[in-house]
Amino acid sequence: MPPITLSLTLDQTNVILEALGQMPYVRVYELIESIGQQAGAQLHPEGGPAGARPTVPGAASTGSAAPVVPGSPA
């Protein structure tokens, strides 16, 4: 099947991933991994330290972090 290209914001991508997270793992794990790899490559093309995640401004005081695409290095 030929690939297609979509243009989505990070927030839109995270909503899609959240919805996929509600589906049976066996049906969606490859799709989630593919989205994470592609988004990570676009968000951090130079490659950053693994496991680091961007946070919401002011998150240091609340301890909350922004949703981040799985598999994306920061």
PDB file of N, CA, C, O and CB in Angstrom:
ATOM      1  N   MET A   1       0.841  -1.166   0.000  1.00  0.00           N
ATOM      2  CA  MET A   1       0.000   0.000   0.000  1.00  0.00           C
ATOM      3  C   MET A   1       0.892   1.237   0.000  1.00  0.00           C
ATOM      4  O   MET A   1       1.863   1.296   0.755  1.00  0.00           O
ATOM      5  CB  MET A   1      -0.960  -0.006   1.213  1.00  0.00           C
ATOM      6  N   PRO A   2       0.575   2.233  -0.842  1.00  0.00           N
ATOM      7  CA  PRO A   2       1.433   3.421  -0.899  1.00  0.00           C
ATOM      8  C   PRO A   2       1.283   4.287   0.355  1.00  0.00           C
ATOM      9  O   PRO A   2       0.184   4.408   0.894  1.00  0.00           O
ATOM     10  CB  PRO A   2       1.104   4.250  -2.145  1.00  0.00           C
ATOM     11  N   PRO A   3       2.383   4.891   0.821  1.00  0.00           N
ATOM     12  CA  PRO A   3       2.297   5.760   1.990  1.00  0.00           C
ATOM     13  C   PRO A   3       1.628   7.081   1.630  1.00  0.00           C
ATOM     14  O   PRO A   3       1.649   7.498   0.472  1.00  0.00           O
ATOM     15  CB  PRO A   3       3.692   6.014   2.577  1.00  0.00           C
ATOM     16  N   ILE A   4       1.033   7.738   2.626  1.00  0.00           N
ATOM     17  CA  ILE A   4       0.475   9.073   2.442  1.00  0.00           C
ATOM     18  C   ILE A   4       1.134  10.003   3.450  1.00  0.00           C
ATOM     19  O   ILE A   4       1.681   9.548   4.454  1.00  0.00           O
ATOM     20  CB  ILE A   4      -1.081   9.071   2.608  1.00  0.00           C
ATOM     21  N   THR A   5       1.086  11.274   3.189  1.00  0.00           N
ATOM     22  CA  THR A   5       1.665  12.263   4.083  1.00  0.00           C
ATOM     23  C   THR A   5       0.543  13.119   4.657  1.00  0.00           C
ATOM     24  O   THR A   5      -0.291  13.638   3.915  1.00  0.00           O
ATOM     25  CB  THR A   5       2.717  13.140   3.346  1.00  0.00           C
ATOM     26  N   LEU A   6       0.525  13.266   5.974  1.00  0.00           N
ATOM     27  CA  LEU A   6      -0.447  14.104   6.660  1.00  0.00           C
ATOM     28  C   LEU A   6       0.304  15.231   7.344  1.00  0.00           C
ATOM     29  O   LEU A   6       1.467  15.071   7.715  1.00  0.00           O
ATOM     30  CB  LEU A   6      -1.289  13.284   7.684  1.00  0.00           C
ATOM     31  N   SER A   7      -0.344  16.356   7.513  1.00  0.00           N
ATOM     32  CA  SER A   7       0.249  17.462   8.247  1.00  0.00           C
ATOM     33  C   SER A   7      -0.635  17.741   9.456  1.00  0.00           C
ATOM     34  O   SER A   7      -1.748  18.249   9.321  1.00  0.00           O
ATOM     35  CB  SER A   7       0.404  18.735   7.344  1.00  0.00           C
ATOM     36  N   LEU A   8      -0.123  17.401  10.646  1.00  0.00           N
ATOM     37  CA  LEU A   8      -0.877  17.535  11.889  1.00  0.00           C
ATOM     38  C   LEU A   8      -0.045  18.279  12.914  1.00  0.00           C
ATOM     39  O   LEU A   8       1.185  18.226  12.879  1.00  0.00           O
ATOM     40  CB  LEU A   8      -1.298  16.156  12.432  1.00  0.00           C
ATOM     41  N   THR A   9      -0.708  18.972  13.827  1.00  0.00           N
ATOM     42  CA  THR A   9       0.015  19.592  14.936  1.00  0.00           C
ATOM     43  C   THR A   9       0.373  18.507  15.939  1.00  0.00           C
ATOM     44  O   THR A   9      -0.153  17.395  15.885  1.00  0.00           O
ATOM     45  CB  THR A   9      -0.833  20.721  15.611  1.00  0.00           C
ATOM     46  N   LEU A  10       1.270  18.841  16.850  1.00  0.00           N
ATOM     47  CA  LEU A  10       1.633  17.895  17.900  1.00  0.00           C
ATOM     48  C   LEU A  10       0.404  17.546  18.737  1.00  0.00           C
ATOM     49  O   LEU A  10       0.202  16.386  19.095  1.00  0.00           O
ATOM     50  CB  LEU A  10       2.751  18.475  18.795  1.00  0.00           C
ATOM     51  N   ASP A  11      -0.414  18.548  19.047  1.00  0.00           N
ATOM     52  CA  ASP A  11      -1.632  18.281  19.819  1.00  0.00           C
ATOM     53  C   ASP A  11      -2.574  17.329  19.083  1.00  0.00           C
ATOM     54  O   ASP A  11      -3.131  16.416  19.693  1.00  0.00           O
ATOM     55  CB  ASP A  11      -2.356  19.591  20.127  1.00  0.00           C
ATOM     56  N   GLN A  12      -2.756  17.533  17.784  1.00  0.00           N
ATOM     57  CA  GLN A  12      -3.614  16.642  17.004  1.00  0.00           C
ATOM     58  C   GLN A  12      -3.054  15.223  16.984  1.00  0.00           C
ATOM     59  O   GLN A  12      -3.801  14.252  17.101  1.00  0.00           O
ATOM     60  CB  GLN A  12      -3.769  17.167  15.572  1.00  0.00           C
ATOM     61  N   THR A  13      -1.755  15.113  16.839  1.00  0.00           N
ATOM     62  CA  THR A  13      -1.115  13.802  16.832  1.00  0.00           C
ATOM     63  C   THR A  13      -1.304  13.093  18.163  1.00  0.00           C
ATOM     64  O   THR A  13      -1.553  11.888  18.201  1.00  0.00           O
ATOM     65  CB  THR A  13       0.370  13.936  16.516  1.00  0.00           C
ATOM     66  N   ASN A  14      -1.185  13.838  19.251  1.00  0.00           N
ATOM     67  CA  ASN A  14      -1.375  13.237  20.569  1.00  0.00           C
ATOM     68  C   ASN A  14      -2.819  12.797  20.793  1.00  0.00           C
ATOM     69  O   ASN A  14      -3.053  11.804  21.482  1.00  0.00           O
ATOM     70  CB  ASN A  14      -0.961  14.217  21.654  1.00  0.00           C
ATOM     71  N   VAL A  15      -3.793  13.512  20.228  1.00  0.00           N
ATOM     72  CA  VAL A  15      -5.195  13.088  20.331  1.00  0.00           C
ATOM     73  C   VAL A  15      -5.387  11.768  19.586  1.00  0.00           C
ATOM     74  O   VAL A  15      -6.073  10.868  20.070  1.00  0.00           O
ATOM     75  CB  VAL A  15      -6.151  14.182  19.761  1.00  0.00           C
ATOM     76  N   ILE A  16      -4.784  11.662  18.421  1.00  0.00           N
ATOM     77  CA  ILE A  16      -4.872  10.420  17.653  1.00  0.00           C
ATOM     78  C   ILE A  16      -4.239   9.270  18.439  1.00  0.00           C
ATOM     79  O   ILE A  16      -4.808   8.182  18.524  1.00  0.00           O
ATOM     80  CB  ILE A  16      -4.182  10.579  16.274  1.00  0.00           C
ATOM     81  N   LEU A  17      -3.061   9.517  19.012  1.00  0.00           N
ATOM     82  CA  LEU A  17      -2.387   8.477  19.788  1.00  0.00           C
ATOM     83  C   LEU A  17      -3.199   8.092  21.022  1.00  0.00           C
ATOM     84  O   LEU A  17      -3.234   6.923  21.405  1.00  0.00           O
ATOM     85  CB  LEU A  17      -0.992   8.947  20.206  1.00  0.00           C
ATOM     86  N   GLU A  18      -3.844   9.064  21.637  1.00  0.00           N
ATOM     87  CA  GLU A  18      -4.693   8.770  22.794  1.00  0.00           C
ATOM     88  C   GLU A  18      -5.856   7.869  22.379  1.00  0.00           C
ATOM     89  O   GLU A  18      -6.188   6.913  23.080  1.00  0.00           O
ATOM     90  CB  GLU A  18      -5.224  10.078  23.429  1.00  0.00           C
ATOM     91  N   ALA A  19      -6.469   8.178  21.241  1.00  0.00           N
ATOM     92  CA  ALA A  19      -7.568   7.350  20.752  1.00  0.00           C
ATOM     93  C   ALA A  19      -7.082   5.946  20.401  1.00  0.00           C
ATOM     94  O   ALA A  19      -7.758   4.959  20.695  1.00  0.00           O
ATOM     95  CB  ALA A  19      -8.225   8.002  19.530  1.00  0.00           C
ATOM     96  N   LEU A  20      -5.916   5.858  19.774  1.00  0.00           N
ATOM     97  CA  LEU A  20      -5.362   4.543  19.445  1.00  0.00           C
ATOM     98  C   LEU A  20      -5.060   3.749  20.712  1.00  0.00           C
ATOM     99  O   LEU A  20      -5.143   2.521  20.713  1.00  0.00           O
ATOM    100  CB  LEU A  20      -4.087   4.692  18.599  1.00  0.00           C
ATOM    101  N   GLY A  21      -4.713   4.447  21.782  1.00  0.00           N
ATOM    102  CA  GLY A  21      -4.428   3.790  23.045  1.00  0.00           C
ATOM    103  C   GLY A  21      -5.643   3.094  23.641  1.00  0.00           C
ATOM    104  O   GLY A  21      -5.504   2.238  24.515  1.00  0.00           O
ATOM    105  N   GLN A  22      -6.819   3.454  23.179  1.00  0.00           N
ATOM    106  CA  GLN A  22      -8.047   2.823  23.667  1.00  0.00           C
ATOM    107  C   GLN A  22      -8.394   1.554  22.885  1.00  0.00           C
ATOM    108  O   GLN A  22      -9.289   0.799  23.264  1.00  0.00           O
ATOM    109  CB  GLN A  22      -9.205   3.810  23.586  1.00  0.00           C
ATOM    110  N   MET A  23      -7.671   1.341  21.796  1.00  0.00           N
ATOM    111  CA  MET A  23      -7.927   0.172  20.949  1.00  0.00           C
ATOM    112  C   MET A  23      -7.062  -1.004  21.388  1.00  0.00           C
ATOM    113  O   MET A  23      -6.082  -0.820  22.111  1.00  0.00           O
ATOM    114  CB  MET A  23      -7.661   0.506  19.466  1.00  0.00           C
ATOM    115  N   PRO A  24      -7.421  -2.209  20.955  1.00  0.00           N
ATOM    116  CA  PRO A  24      -6.604  -3.381  21.298  1.00  0.00           C
ATOM    117  C   PRO A  24      -5.160  -3.218  20.798  1.00  0.00           C
ATOM    118  O   PRO A  24      -4.919  -2.881  19.639  1.00  0.00           O
ATOM    119  CB  PRO A  24      -7.230  -4.661  20.698  1.00  0.00           C
ATOM    120  N   TYR A  25      -4.231  -3.462  21.690  1.00  0.00           N
ATOM    121  CA  TYR A  25      -2.804  -3.295  21.414  1.00  0.00           C
ATOM    122  C   TYR A  25      -2.376  -4.020  20.142  1.00  0.00           C
ATOM    123  O   TYR A  25      -1.635  -3.465  19.331  1.00  0.00           O
ATOM    124  CB  TYR A  25      -1.984  -3.798  22.589  1.00  0.00           C
ATOM    125  N   VAL A  26      -2.826  -5.223  19.968  1.00  0.00           N
ATOM    126  CA  VAL A  26      -2.396  -6.035  18.826  1.00  0.00           C
ATOM    127  C   VAL A  26      -2.786  -5.387  17.488  1.00  0.00           C
ATOM    128  O   VAL A  26      -2.148  -5.650  16.469  1.00  0.00           O
ATOM    129  CB  VAL A  26      -3.006  -7.440  18.922  1.00  0.00           C
ATOM    130  N   ARG A  27      -3.816  -4.553  17.486  1.00  0.00           N
ATOM    131  CA  ARG A  27      -4.250  -3.896  16.247  1.00  0.00           C
ATOM    132  C   ARG A  27      -3.496  -2.609  15.973  1.00  0.00           C
ATOM    133  O   ARG A  27      -3.388  -2.208  14.814  1.00  0.00           O
ATOM    134  CB  ARG A  27      -5.729  -3.606  16.305  1.00  0.00           C
ATOM    135  N   VAL A  28      -2.966  -1.939  17.005  1.00  0.00           N
ATOM    136  CA  VAL A  28      -2.459  -0.586  16.791  1.00  0.00           C
ATOM    137  C   VAL A  28      -0.983  -0.366  17.138  1.00  0.00           C
ATOM    138  O   VAL A  28      -0.449   0.709  16.865  1.00  0.00           O
ATOM    139  CB  VAL A  28      -3.271   0.349  17.582  1.00  0.00           C
ATOM    140  N   TYR A  29      -0.319  -1.350  17.729  1.00  0.00           N
ATOM    141  CA  TYR A  29       1.038  -1.087  18.200  1.00  0.00           C
ATOM    142  C   TYR A  29       1.987  -0.687  17.082  1.00  0.00           C
ATOM    143  O   TYR A  29       2.830   0.184  17.294  1.00  0.00           O
ATOM    144  CB  TYR A  29       1.577  -2.298  18.902  1.00  0.00           C
ATOM    145  N   GLU A  30       1.888  -1.281  15.908  1.00  0.00           N
ATOM    146  CA  GLU A  30       2.775  -0.929  14.806  1.00  0.00           C
ATOM    147  C   GLU A  30       2.503   0.496  14.321  1.00  0.00           C
ATOM    148  O   GLU A  30       3.431   1.232  13.988  1.00  0.00           O
ATOM    149  CB  GLU A  30       2.609  -1.926  13.649  1.00  0.00           C
ATOM    150  N   LEU A  31       1.224   0.877  14.285  1.00  0.00           N
ATOM    151  CA  LEU A  31       0.860   2.223  13.870  1.00  0.00           C
ATOM    152  C   LEU A  31       1.373   3.255  14.869  1.00  0.00           C
ATOM    153  O   LEU A  31       1.910   4.288  14.470  1.00  0.00           O
ATOM    154  CB  LEU A  31      -0.658   2.342  13.716  1.00  0.00           C
ATOM    155  N   ILE A  32       1.215   2.986  16.155  1.00  0.00           N
ATOM    156  CA  ILE A  32       1.699   3.897  17.190  1.00  0.00           C
ATOM    157  C   ILE A  32       3.219   4.046  17.087  1.00  0.00           C
ATOM    158  O   ILE A  32       3.744   5.155  17.184  1.00  0.00           O
ATOM    159  CB  ILE A  32       1.297   3.387  18.599  1.00  0.00           C
ATOM    160  N   GLU A  33       3.910   2.953  16.894  1.00  0.00           N
ATOM    161  CA  GLU A  33       5.369   2.993  16.760  1.00  0.00           C
ATOM    162  C   GLU A  33       5.780   3.800  15.531  1.00  0.00           C
ATOM    163  O   GLU A  33       6.719   4.593  15.600  1.00  0.00           O
ATOM    164  CB  GLU A  33       5.942   1.567  16.671  1.00  0.00           C
ATOM    165  N   SER A  34       5.098   3.612  14.423  1.00  0.00           N
ATOM    166  CA  SER A  34       5.414   4.338  13.192  1.00  0.00           C
ATOM    167  C   SER A  34       5.183   5.835  13.361  1.00  0.00           C
ATOM    168  O   SER A  34       6.008   6.642  12.932  1.00  0.00           O
ATOM    169  CB  SER A  34       4.571   3.806  12.028  1.00  0.00           C
ATOM    170  N   ILE A  35       4.075   6.209  13.980  1.00  0.00           N
ATOM    171  CA  ILE A  35       3.793   7.627  14.229  1.00  0.00           C
ATOM    172  C   ILE A  35       4.880   8.212  15.128  1.00  0.00           C
ATOM    173  O   ILE A  35       5.382   9.306  14.870  1.00  0.00           O
ATOM    174  CB  ILE A  35       2.388   7.810  14.877  1.00  0.00           C
ATOM    175  N   GLY A  36       5.235   7.492  16.171  1.00  0.00           N
ATOM    176  CA  GLY A  36       6.263   7.971  17.093  1.00  0.00           C
ATOM    177  C   GLY A  36       7.609   8.170  16.427  1.00  0.00           C
ATOM    178  O   GLY A  36       8.284   9.168  16.679  1.00  0.00           O
ATOM    179  N   GLN A  37       8.005   7.241  15.589  1.00  0.00           N
ATOM    180  CA  GLN A  37       9.298   7.348  14.912  1.00  0.00           C
ATOM    181  C   GLN A  37       9.316   8.522  13.941  1.00  0.00           C
ATOM    182  O   GLN A  37      10.276   9.293  13.905  1.00  0.00           O
ATOM    183  CB  GLN A  37       9.619   6.049  14.168  1.00  0.00           C
ATOM    184  N   GLN A  38       8.253   8.654  13.157  1.00  0.00           N
ATOM    185  CA  GLN A  38       8.199   9.743  12.184  1.00  0.00           C
ATOM    186  C   GLN A  38       8.119  11.102  12.862  1.00  0.00           C
ATOM    187  O   GLN A  38       8.789  12.046  12.442  1.00  0.00           O
ATOM    188  CB  GLN A  38       7.011   9.561  11.257  1.00  0.00           C
ATOM    189  N   ALA A  39       7.311  11.208  13.899  1.00  0.00           N
ATOM    190  CA  ALA A  39       7.182  12.479  14.612  1.00  0.00           C
ATOM    191  C   ALA A  39       8.477  12.830  15.333  1.00  0.00           C
ATOM    192  O   ALA A  39       8.894  13.988  15.336  1.00  0.00           O
ATOM    193  CB  ALA A  39       6.021  12.419  15.614  1.00  0.00           C
ATOM    194  N   GLY A  40       9.106  11.847  15.934  1.00  0.00           N
ATOM    195  CA  GLY A  40      10.364  12.095  16.631  1.00  0.00           C
ATOM    196  C   GLY A  40      11.443  12.599  15.688  1.00  0.00           C
ATOM    197  O   GLY A  40      12.214  13.490  16.043  1.00  0.00           O
ATOM    198  N   ALA A  41      11.501  12.041  14.506  1.00  0.00           N
ATOM    199  CA  ALA A  41      12.491  12.467  13.528  1.00  0.00           C
ATOM    200  C   ALA A  41      12.248  13.904  13.083  1.00  0.00           C
ATOM    201  O   ALA A  41      13.197  14.629  12.782  1.00  0.00           O
ATOM    202  CB  ALA A  41      12.476  11.537  12.324  1.00  0.00           C
ATOM    203  N   GLN A  42      10.984  14.319  13.040  1.00  0.00           N
ATOM    204  CA  GLN A  42      10.667  15.682  12.636  1.00  0.00           C
ATOM    205  C   GLN A  42      10.847  16.680  13.779  1.00  0.00           C
ATOM    206  O   GLN A  42      11.298  17.804  13.559  1.00  0.00           O
ATOM    207  CB  GLN A  42       9.246  15.748  12.117  1.00  0.00           C
ATOM    208  N   LEU A  43      10.500  16.275  14.985  1.00  0.00           N
ATOM    209  CA  LEU A  43      10.593  17.180  16.126  1.00  0.00           C
ATOM    210  C   LEU A  43      12.029  17.377  16.587  1.00  0.00           C
ATOM    211  O   LEU A  43      12.382  18.446  17.086  1.00  0.00           O
ATOM    212  CB  LEU A  43       9.758  16.657  17.271  1.00  0.00           C
ATOM    213  N   HIS A  44      12.861  16.346  16.422  1.00  0.00           N
ATOM    214  CA  HIS A  44      14.240  16.389  16.897  1.00  0.00           C
ATOM    215  C   HIS A  44      15.163  15.795  15.841  1.00  0.00           C
ATOM    216  O   HIS A  44      15.740  14.730  16.060  1.00  0.00           O
ATOM    217  CB  HIS A  44      14.387  15.631  18.239  1.00  0.00           C
ATOM    218  N   PRO A  45      15.313  16.468  14.692  1.00  0.00           N
ATOM    219  CA  PRO A  45      16.098  15.895  13.596  1.00  0.00           C
ATOM    220  C   PRO A  45      17.569  15.678  13.936  1.00  0.00           C
ATOM    221  O   PRO A  45      18.205  14.794  13.361  1.00  0.00           O
ATOM    222  CB  PRO A  45      16.001  16.782  12.397  1.00  0.00           C
ATOM    223  N   GLU A  46      18.121  16.462  14.854  1.00  0.00           N
ATOM    224  CA  GLU A  46      19.530  16.292  15.211  1.00  0.00           C
ATOM    225  C   GLU A  46      19.729  15.197  16.245  1.00  0.00           C
ATOM    226  O   GLU A  46      20.859  14.812  16.545  1.00  0.00           O
ATOM    227  CB  GLU A  46      20.097  17.595  15.734  1.00  0.00           C
ATOM    228  N   GLY A  47      18.624  14.698  16.788  1.00  0.00           N
ATOM    229  CA  GLY A  47      18.703  13.640  17.793  1.00  0.00           C
ATOM    230  C   GLY A  47      19.131  14.203  19.128  1.00  0.00           C
ATOM    231  O   GLY A  47      20.164  14.865  19.229  1.00  0.00           O
ATOM    232  N   GLY A  48      18.349  13.945  20.141  1.00  0.00           N
ATOM    233  CA  GLY A  48      18.654  14.445  21.471  1.00  0.00           C
ATOM    234  C   GLY A  48      18.793  13.289  22.426  1.00  0.00           C
ATOM    235  O   GLY A  48      18.731  12.131  22.014  1.00  0.00           O
ATOM    236  N   PRO A  49      18.979  13.583  23.688  1.00  0.00           N
ATOM    237  CA  PRO A  49      19.095  12.504  24.664  1.00  0.00           C
ATOM    238  C   PRO A  49      17.811  11.706  24.773  1.00  0.00           C
ATOM    239  O   PRO A  49      16.725  12.281  24.853  1.00  0.00           O
ATOM    240  CB  PRO A  49      19.471  13.060  26.020  1.00  0.00           C
ATOM    241  N   ALA A  50      17.924  10.414  24.777  1.00  0.00           N
ATOM    242  CA  ALA A  50      16.750   9.544  24.856  1.00  0.00           C
ATOM    243  C   ALA A  50      16.069   9.712  26.201  1.00  0.00           C
ATOM    244  O   ALA A  50      16.721   9.847  27.236  1.00  0.00           O
ATOM    245  CB  ALA A  50      17.141   8.070  24.634  1.00  0.00           C
ATOM    246  N   GLY A  51      14.749   9.702  26.165  1.00  0.00           N
ATOM    247  CA  GLY A  51      13.978   9.757  27.390  1.00  0.00           C
ATOM    248  C   GLY A  51      13.639  11.160  27.855  1.00  0.00           C
ATOM    249  O   GLY A  51      12.752  11.319  28.694  1.00  0.00           O
ATOM    250  N   ALA A  52      14.310  12.183  27.345  1.00  0.00           N
ATOM    251  CA  ALA A  52      13.981  13.551  27.746  1.00  0.00           C
ATOM    252  C   ALA A  52      12.698  13.965  27.038  1.00  0.00           C
ATOM    253  O   ALA A  52      12.480  13.622  25.875  1.00  0.00           O
ATOM    254  CB  ALA A  52      15.150  14.539  27.414  1.00  0.00           C
ATOM    255  N   ARG A  53      11.850  14.707  27.749  1.00  0.00           N
ATOM    256  CA  ARG A  53      10.579  15.124  27.176  1.00  0.00           C
ATOM    257  C   ARG A  53      10.365  16.605  27.444  1.00  0.00           C
ATOM    258  O   ARG A  53      10.663  17.093  28.534  1.00  0.00           O
ATOM    259  CB  ARG A  53       9.414  14.291  27.749  1.00  0.00           C
ATOM    260  N   PRO A  54       9.841  17.330  26.436  1.00  0.00           N
ATOM    261  CA  PRO A  54       9.551  18.740  26.666  1.00  0.00           C
ATOM    262  C   PRO A  54       8.406  18.879  27.658  1.00  0.00           C
ATOM    263  O   PRO A  54       7.541  18.008  27.748  1.00  0.00           O
ATOM    264  CB  PRO A  54       9.208  19.451  25.343  1.00  0.00           C
ATOM    265  N   THR A  55       8.408  19.968  28.393  1.00  0.00           N
ATOM    266  CA  THR A  55       7.350  20.194  29.362  1.00  0.00           C
ATOM    267  C   THR A  55       6.573  21.451  29.030  1.00  0.00           C
ATOM    268  O   THR A  55       7.044  22.311  28.285  1.00  0.00           O
ATOM    269  CB  THR A  55       7.922  20.286  30.766  1.00  0.00           C
ATOM    270  N   VAL A  56       5.395  21.547  29.584  1.00  0.00           N
ATOM    271  CA  VAL A  56       4.548  22.709  29.418  1.00  0.00           C
ATOM    272  C   VAL A  56       5.182  23.861  30.187  1.00  0.00           C
ATOM    273  O   VAL A  56       5.710  23.645  31.277  1.00  0.00           O
ATOM    274  CB  VAL A  56       3.093  22.429  29.905  1.00  0.00           C
ATOM    275  N   PRO A  57       5.144  25.097  29.643  1.00  0.00           N
ATOM    276  CA  PRO A  57       5.679  26.225  30.400  1.00  0.00           C
ATOM    277  C   PRO A  57       5.024  26.276  31.774  1.00  0.00           C
ATOM    278  O   PRO A  57       3.805  26.155  31.895  1.00  0.00           O
ATOM    279  CB  PRO A  57       5.456  27.555  29.640  1.00  0.00           C
ATOM    280  N   GLY A  58       5.833  26.455  32.798  1.00  0.00           N
ATOM    281  CA  GLY A  58       5.317  26.487  34.156  1.00  0.00           C
ATOM    282  C   GLY A  58       5.155  25.116  34.770  1.00  0.00           C
ATOM    283  O   GLY A  58       4.720  25.002  35.916  1.00  0.00           O
ATOM    284  N   ALA A  59       5.496  24.066  34.032  1.00  0.00           N
ATOM    285  CA  ALA A  59       5.307  22.701  34.521  1.00  0.00           C
ATOM    286  C   ALA A  59       6.234  22.381  35.681  1.00  0.00           C
ATOM    287  O   ALA A  59       5.946  21.482  36.471  1.00  0.00           O
ATOM    288  CB  ALA A  59       5.531  21.706  33.398  1.00  0.00           C
ATOM    289  N   ALA A  60       7.343  23.102  35.796  1.00  0.00           N
ATOM    290  CA  ALA A  60       8.271  22.826  36.888  1.00  0.00           C
ATOM    291  C   ALA A  60       7.593  23.002  38.236  1.00  0.00           C
ATOM    292  O   ALA A  60       7.898  22.284  39.188  1.00  0.00           O
ATOM    293  CB  ALA A  60       9.494  23.736  36.794  1.00  0.00           C
ATOM    294  N   SER A  61       6.667  23.962  38.319  1.00  0.00           N
ATOM    295  CA  SER A  61       5.988  24.189  39.580  1.00  0.00           C
ATOM    296  C   SER A  61       4.881  23.179  39.823  1.00  0.00           C
ATOM    297  O   SER A  61       4.546  22.895  40.973  1.00  0.00           O
ATOM    298  CB  SER A  61       5.426  25.582  39.619  1.00  0.00           C
ATOM    299  N   THR A  62       4.305  22.627  38.750  1.00  0.00           N
ATOM    300  CA  THR A  62       3.202  21.688  38.914  1.00  0.00           C
ATOM    301  C   THR A  62       3.643  20.242  38.793  1.00  0.00           C
ATOM    302  O   THR A  62       2.969  19.334  39.279  1.00  0.00           O
ATOM    303  CB  THR A  62       2.132  21.972  37.903  1.00  0.00           C
ATOM    304  N   GLY A  63       4.788  20.034  38.137  1.00  0.00           N
ATOM    305  CA  GLY A  63       5.270  18.677  37.943  1.00  0.00           C
ATOM    306  C   GLY A  63       4.613  17.969  36.777  1.00  0.00           C
ATOM    307  O   GLY A  63       4.894  16.793  36.544  1.00  0.00           O
ATOM    308  N   SER A  64       3.740  18.649  36.030  1.00  0.00           N
ATOM    309  CA  SER A  64       3.071  18.007  34.909  1.00  0.00           C
ATOM    310  C   SER A  64       3.891  18.193  33.653  1.00  0.00           C
ATOM    311  O   SER A  64       4.611  19.181  33.508  1.00  0.00           O
ATOM    312  CB  SER A  64       1.655  18.567  34.717  1.00  0.00           C
ATOM    313  N   ALA A  65       3.778  17.248  32.756  1.00  0.00           N
ATOM    314  CA  ALA A  65       4.492  17.320  31.491  1.00  0.00           C
ATOM    315  C   ALA A  65       3.494  17.324  30.352  1.00  0.00           C
ATOM    316  O   ALA A  65       2.386  16.802  30.476  1.00  0.00           O
ATOM    317  CB  ALA A  65       5.482  16.150  31.344  1.00  0.00           C
ATOM    318  N   ALA A  66       3.898  17.919  29.241  1.00  0.00           N
ATOM    319  CA  ALA A  66       3.055  17.939  28.054  1.00  0.00           C
ATOM    320  C   ALA A  66       2.999  16.543  27.451  1.00  0.00           C
ATOM    321  O   ALA A  66       3.957  15.780  27.572  1.00  0.00           O
ATOM    322  CB  ALA A  66       3.579  18.962  27.021  1.00  0.00           C
ATOM    323  N   PRO A  67       1.897  16.201  26.806  1.00  0.00           N
ATOM    324  CA  PRO A  67       1.854  14.915  26.105  1.00  0.00           C
ATOM    325  C   PRO A  67       2.930  14.927  25.018  1.00  0.00           C
ATOM    326  O   PRO A  67       3.124  15.930  24.332  1.00  0.00           O
ATOM    327  CB  PRO A  67       0.430  14.644  25.488  1.00  0.00           C
ATOM    328  N   VAL A  68       3.603  13.833  24.878  1.00  0.00           N
ATOM    329  CA  VAL A  68       4.663  13.719  23.887  1.00  0.00           C
ATOM    330  C   VAL A  68       4.441  12.458  23.095  1.00  0.00           C
ATOM    331  O   VAL A  68       4.031  11.431  23.637  1.00  0.00           O
ATOM    332  CB  VAL A  68       6.062  13.719  24.547  1.00  0.00           C
ATOM    333  N   VAL A  69       4.713  12.538  21.813  1.00  0.00           N
ATOM    334  CA  VAL A  69       4.550  11.384  20.946  1.00  0.00           C
ATOM    335  C   VAL A  69       5.453  10.267  21.413  1.00  0.00           C
ATOM    336  O   VAL A  69       6.656  10.480  21.562  1.00  0.00           O
ATOM    337  CB  VAL A  69       4.847  11.744  19.488  1.00  0.00           C
ATOM    338  N   PRO A  70       4.907   9.059  21.654  1.00  0.00           N
ATOM    339  CA  PRO A  70       5.749   7.943  22.057  1.00  0.00           C
ATOM    340  C   PRO A  70       6.837   7.670  21.043  1.00  0.00           C
ATOM    341  O   PRO A  70       6.611   7.767  19.837  1.00  0.00           O
ATOM    342  CB  PRO A  70       4.916   6.703  22.261  1.00  0.00           C
ATOM    343  N   GLY A  71       7.989   7.338  21.519  1.00  0.00           N
ATOM    344  CA  GLY A  71       9.096   6.993  20.638  1.00  0.00           C
ATOM    345  C   GLY A  71       9.863   8.188  20.141  1.00  0.00           C
ATOM    346  O   GLY A  71      10.856   8.024  19.431  1.00  0.00           O
ATOM    347  N   SER A  72       9.431   9.416  20.495  1.00  0.00           N
ATOM    348  CA  SER A  72      10.150  10.585  20.006  1.00  0.00           C
ATOM    349  C   SER A  72      11.258  10.949  20.970  1.00  0.00           C
ATOM    350  O   SER A  72      10.997  11.179  22.151  1.00  0.00           O
ATOM    351  CB  SER A  72       9.200  11.772  19.810  1.00  0.00           C
ATOM    352  N   PRO A  73      12.484  11.004  20.492  1.00  0.00           N
ATOM    353  CA  PRO A  73      13.567  11.447  21.372  1.00  0.00           C
ATOM    354  C   PRO A  73      13.448  12.940  21.598  1.00  0.00           C
ATOM    355  O   PRO A  73      12.917  13.648  20.743  1.00  0.00           O
ATOM    356  CB  PRO A  73      14.954  11.094  20.778  1.00  0.00           C
ATOM    357  N   ALA A  74      13.923  13.430  22.713  1.00  0.00           N
ATOM    358  CA  ALA A  74      13.856  14.864  22.979  1.00  0.00           C
ATOM    359  C   ALA A  74      15.251  15.431  23.152  1.00  0.00           C
ATOM    360  O   ALA A  74      15.405  16.630  23.384  1.00  0.00           O
ATOM    361  CB  ALA A  74      13.007  15.150  24.224  1.00  0.00           C
TER     362      ALA A  74
END
